[in-house]
């Protein structure tokens, strides 16, 4: 069993292994899209079911739905203010 390092964020806990190859796979480059990063999210079953239904109805992938949600979050006024205040885009 791998050694666990648990880093907490205000949003959700992230579990990292000391084995860097596992970390690179889980949090690193996407194996299917060169130049794209991959992020994991843990959701409850009801949320996943709803997202799958929405993806089907709108004829889109779950990935594109989640990406759109992230883009909207990053463009919200309060998040834009934080990004500008702390120069996070640099």
Buried (B, 14 or more C-beta within 10 A) or exposed (E): EEEEEEEEEEEEEBEBBEEEEEBEEBEEEEEEEEEEEBEEEEEEEEEEEEBEEEBEEEEEEEEEBBEEEEEEEEEEEEEEEEBEEEEEEE
